[in-house]
Amino acid sequence: MRATEGEAAEWSVTDYLLAAVVDHLAAANWMFSLVNSDGESEQPDMPEPVPRPGQAGTTAEAPASLTPDSPEPLPAPHELSSFFR
């Protein structure tokens, strides 16, 4: 079935949308905890995205703008706070 249908054999559009919702909700919760933590406590790690089909044995890659190793720095808690006002 995968040979003829491709990735659609494993996941439907709904499955991809639900994975995107989970990823965005996890990122929003992560941002909320960054904004509401005192600057002295350990910062929480960014959540791992839901693995997608075709990535067996590996975790899904987050967009480059959201990874800690990206050339652009992650937003500071006060920047996230001002975004959500």
BELCOR-V468816 format. One line per field, one symbol per residue. ss: DSSP state (a for helix, b for strand, c for the rest). burial: 1 if it has 9 or more other C-alpha atoms within 8 Angstrom, else 0. A space follows every 50 residues. Layout:
ss = ???
burial = ???
//
This chain:
ss = caaaaaaaacccaaaaaaaaaaaaaaaaaaaaaaaccccccccccccccc cccccccccccccaaaccccccccccaaaaaaacc
burial = 01000111101000010010011001100110111000000000000011 00001000110000001001000000100110000
//
